[in-house]
Amino acid sequence: MLLLQFSTSHYCRKARLALGYKQINYKCENLTPGLHILRVKPLTGLKTLPVLLPQIEGQPQAIADSTRIFKYLESYQKEPSLFLPDYKQQTEAWMLEDWLDESIGTATRFVYYQFRAGEGKQIDPSLASQLIISVVRQQYRIDNASVELAASRLATALEELFIRWKNSEYLVGNKLSVADIAAAALLSPLALIPHYRQEYPWLFERIMQIHQQCSESLPPGLSEC
């Protein structure tokens, strides 16, 4: 299998965690933002990543979107399962995954790119890096007002996740689910921001544990731990 991705995307990390948890062999093809459309749109009709190419006879040519990749991997290989055996719990896991995907992953993006354009610029001050950051900020209209709202959403989300992870090793049920993987991937960029590392140490402990469980390399900011 081949995963088309942006190497720094937390949504692409989400797909890699699922592939790693399933113990499926795959390769990554890193695309350049902007130019990626030439590769992706003919395959899916969309402009977004990740895109999984199974490259297996009788299987779909391409699966776009990390959530659809979850569902495809579960149908392709049942074990180890990403899904919970209890229907109500799995429904709850999907609801959390969708909330993390549609709201919290976006909030993380806003806070992260605001940080990288300001006090976090020294992480990679190269012209290429700063150009990408500028493009992303313009594309998503990241400004002080939108970042303030995003930070508020993150604070609420982290309160909810703390309550769940405080009482159990998993967000739903008694095993890893799509909710845990989504949380570990979509919040991982916060590891480079000192405020979040200081205020939410439990979050990054859990992110590290899930990455290890999925045999995925730790995200920047945690790889030195």
C-alpha positions in Angstrom: 0.0 0.0 0.0 1.1 3.6 -0.7 0.1 6.6 1.4 0.1 9.9 -0.3 0.8 12.5 2.4 2.2 15.7 3.7 5.0 14.6 6.0 4.0 17.2 8.7 0.2 16.8 8.5 -1.5 15.6 11.7 -4.3 14.2 9.5 -1.8 12.1 7.6 -0.3 11.0 11.0 -3.8 9.8 11.9 -3.8 7.5 8.8 -0.2 6.2 9.6 -1.2 5.4 13.2 -4.1 3.3 11.9 -1.9 1.5 9.4 0.7 0.8 12.1 -1.9 -0.5 14.6 -3.2 -2.8 11.9 0.4 -3.9 11.2 0.0 -3.4 7.5 3.1 -2.8 5.4 3.0 0.4 3.5 5.1 3.2 2.0 4.7 6.9 2.0 5.0 9.4 -0.8 5.5 12.9 0.5 3.9 15.5 -1.7 4.6 19.3 -2.0 1.7 21.5 -0.8 0.1 23.1 -3.8 1.7 20.8 -6.4 0.0 17.9 -4.6 -3.2 18.7 -6.4 -1.7 17.4 -9.7 -1.2 14.0 -8.1 -4.3 13.8 -6.0 -7.2 15.3 -7.8 -7.1 12.9 -10.8 -7.3 10.0 -8.3 -10.0 11.2 -5.9 -11.5 14.4 -7.4 -10.5 16.1 -4.2 -7.5 18.3 -3.2 -6.9 16.9 0.3 -4.6 14.4 1.9 -4.1 11.7 3.1 -4.9 9.4 0.2 -4.3 5.6 0.5 -3.6 3.6 -2.7 -4.1 -0.1 -1.8 -2.3 -1.2 -5.0 -4.0 -4.6 -4.7 -6.0 -6.3 -7.4 -9.7 -6.2 -6.6 -9.4 -3.3 -4.1 -10.3 0.4 -4.6 -7.8 2.4 -6.5 -7.7 5.2 -4.0 -9.3 6.1 -0.6 -9.4 9.7 0.4 -9.8 11.1 3.9 -8.5 9.6 7.1 -11.9 8.5 8.4 -12.6 6.6 5.2 -9.2 5.1 5.4 -10.1 3.8 8.9 -13.2 2.1 7.6 -11.4 0.7 4.6 -8.6 -0.8 6.7 -11.1 -2.4 9.0 -12.9 -4.1 6.0 -9.5 -5.1 4.5 -8.1 -6.6 7.6 -10.3 -7.3 10.7 -7.5 -7.9 13.2 -6.3 -6.2 15.3 -9.7 -4.3 15.1 -10.0 -0.6 15.2 -13.6 -1.0 16.1 -15.1 -1.7 19.5 -17.2 -4.9 19.9 -20.0 -3.0 21.6 -22.2 -1.1 19.1 -23.1 1.8 21.4 -19.4 2.2 22.4 -18.3 2.2 18.8 -21.0 4.8 17.9 -19.6 6.9 20.7 -16.0 6.4 19.4 -17.1 7.6 15.9 -18.8 10.7 17.5 -15.6 11.5 19.3 -13.5 10.8 16.2 -15.7 13.1 14.1 -15.6 15.9 16.7 -11.8 15.6 16.9 -11.5 15.5 13.1 -13.8 18.4 12.2 -13.3 20.8 15.1 -10.3 20.0 17.3 -7.9 19.0 14.5 -8.7 22.4 12.8 -8.3 24.2 16.1 -4.9 22.6 16.6 -3.9 23.7 13.1 -4.8 27.3 13.8 -2.9 27.4 17.2 0.1 25.6 15.8 0.6 27.8 12.7 0.1 30.9 14.7 2.9 29.7 17.0 5.2 28.7 14.1 4.8 32.2 12.6 5.7 33.9 15.9 7.7 32.6 18.8 8.1 29.2 17.2 9.7 30.6 14.1 13.1 29.4 15.3 12.0 25.8 15.0 12.7 26.1 11.2 13.4 29.7 10.1 14.2 28.6 6.5 12.6 30.4 3.7 10.9 27.3 2.4 9.3 26.5 5.8 8.2 30.1 6.4 6.7 30.2 2.9 4.6 27.1 3.6 3.5 28.5 7.0 2.5 31.8 5.3 0.5 29.9 2.6 -1.3 27.8 5.2 -2.2 30.9 7.3 -3.6 32.6 4.2 -5.5 29.5 3.0 -7.2 29.0 6.3 -7.5 32.7 7.3 -5.5 32.2 10.4 -5.5 35.5 12.4 -5.5 36.6 16.1 -9.3 36.3 16.3 -9.6 32.9 14.8 -6.7 31.6 16.9 -8.3 32.9 20.1 -11.4 30.9 19.3 -9.3 27.9 18.4 -7.5 28.0 21.7 -10.8 28.2 23.6 -12.0 25.1 21.7 -8.8 23.3 22.6 -9.1 24.1 26.3 -12.6 22.7 26.3 -11.5 19.6 24.4 -8.6 18.9 26.7 -10.9 19.1 29.7 -13.1 16.4 28.2 -10.2 14.2 27.2 -8.6 14.5 30.6 -11.8 13.3 32.3 -12.0 10.3 30.0 -8.3 9.3 30.1 -8.2 10.0 33.9 -10.8 7.3 34.5 -9.6 4.8 31.8 -6.6 4.0 29.6 -8.9 4.5 26.6 -11.4 7.2 25.6 -14.2 4.7 25.0 -14.4 1.1 26.1 -11.5 -1.1 27.2 -9.3 -1.1 24.0 -7.8 1.3 21.5 -10.3 2.8 19.2 -10.6 5.3 16.4 -11.2 8.0 19.0 -7.8 7.4 20.7 -6.0 7.4 17.4 -7.6 10.6 16.3 -6.8 12.3 19.5 -3.2 11.2 19.5 -2.6 12.3 15.9 -4.6 15.5 15.8 -3.3 17.0 19.0 0.3 15.9 18.4 1.5 19.3 16.9 0.9 20.9 20.3 4.0 19.0 21.6 6.2 21.8 20.1 4.3 24.5 22.0 5.8 25.1 25.5 2.5 26.2 27.0 0.8 22.9 26.2 3.7 20.8 27.2 3.7 22.5 30.6 0.0 22.6 31.2 -1.0 19.1 29.9 1.8 16.6 30.5 -0.7 13.8 30.8 -1.8 14.4 27.2 1.7 13.9 25.8 2.3 10.8 27.9 -0.8 9.3 26.3 0.2 10.5 22.8 3.5 8.7 23.2 1.8 5.5 24.5 -0.5 5.4 21.5 2.3 6.0 19.0 4.3 3.2 20.6 1.2 0.9 20.5 0.9 1.7 16.8 4.6 1.3 16.0 4.7 4.9 14.7 7.6 7.3 15.2 6.9 10.0 17.8 5.9 13.4 16.6 8.3 16.5 16.7 8.7 17.7 20.3 8.3 14.2 21.7 10.9 12.3 19.8 13.7 13.5 22.2 11.8 12.3 25.3 
